[in-house]
Amino acid sequence: METSAELHDLTGQAEEAVANTKSALSTATSSAADAMKNALVAADDFVHENPWIAVGVVAGIAGAVGFLAGLAAAPKSRFWS
């Protein structure tokens, strides 16, 4: 009988731990979603207020990615001799 009671207690503790974990995960997910929404709104506002800065940033990133892609695709003897 004692093992049955211990098993029942452990089952209750495990169920409580699972419920607490689900609640914490739900809270964290909600918080992360809110933070993402706030960041997107801030980025949208910035782009609407400063469109040419946003165009310049995108062009700079595209240029850097293009340079790195060209460097990776170039023959190695050309740069590493």
Buried (B, 14 or more C-beta within 10 A) or exposed (E): EEEEEEEEEEEEEEEEEEEEEEEEEEEEEEEEEEEEEEEEEEEEEEBEEEEEEBEEEEEEEEEEEEEEEEEEEEEEEEEEE
